[in-house]
Amino acid sequence: MDRNDVVYKNEKVKFDAVVDDIAERHAKGQPVLVGTTSVEKSEYLSTLLAKRGVRHEVLNAKNHAREAAI
């Protein structure tokens, strides 16, 4: 299904929307894989998810051993 593009005013608003979407899908039991463009952004997103109580795993350049295990 094609969807319309969404443009956000700033990065904070964008990440808030992403976290809302992830939390909604998580509540339904739907697995979600999210890619970011940097380690810093993955850690920022992880912080936002943790604040919302969304259980998640972070796989980035800092977690080579964990990534290999999965």
C-alpha positions in Angstrom: 0.0 0.0 0.0 1.4 3.4 -1.0 1.3 6.1 1.6 1.6 9.9 1.4 4.9 11.5 2.4 4.9 13.2 5.8 7.1 16.2 6.5 7.8 17.3 10.1 8.6 20.7 11.4 11.7 19.5 13.2 13.5 16.3 14.3 11.9 16.2 17.7 8.4 16.2 16.3 9.5 13.5 13.8 10.9 11.2 16.5 7.8 11.8 18.7 5.7 10.6 15.8 8.0 7.6 15.2 7.8 6.6 18.8 4.0 6.9 18.8 3.8 4.6 15.8 6.2 2.1 17.3 4.3 2.1 20.6 1.0 1.6 18.8 2.3 -1.4 16.9 4.1 -2.8 19.9 0.8 -2.7 21.9 -0.7 -4.9 19.1 2.1 -7.4 19.3 3.5 -6.4 15.9 7.3 -6.6 15.6 9.0 -3.5 14.3 12.5 -3.0 12.8 13.7 0.6 12.8 16.8 1.9 11.0 18.5 5.1 11.9 21.3 7.0 10.1 23.6 7.1 13.1 24.5 5.5 16.5 23.5 8.7 18.2 20.0 8.7 16.7 19.5 5.1 17.6 20.4 5.8 21.2 18.1 8.9 21.2 15.2 6.8 19.8 16.0 4.1 22.4 15.8 6.7 25.2 12.4 7.9 23.9 11.1 4.3 23.7 12.3 3.5 27.2 10.5 6.6 28.5 7.3 5.2 26.9 7.9 1.8 28.4 8.3 0.1 25.0 10.5 -3.0 25.4 13.2 -3.0 22.6 16.7 -4.0 21.6 19.3 -1.6 20.1 21.7 -3.0 17.6 24.3 -0.5 16.5 28.0 -0.2 16.0 28.5 -0.2 19.8 26.8 -3.6 20.2 28.8 -5.9 17.8 28.7 -8.9 20.1 24.9 -8.6 20.8 24.2 -8.1 17.1 26.2 -11.2 16.2 24.3 -13.2 18.8 20.9 -12.2 17.4 
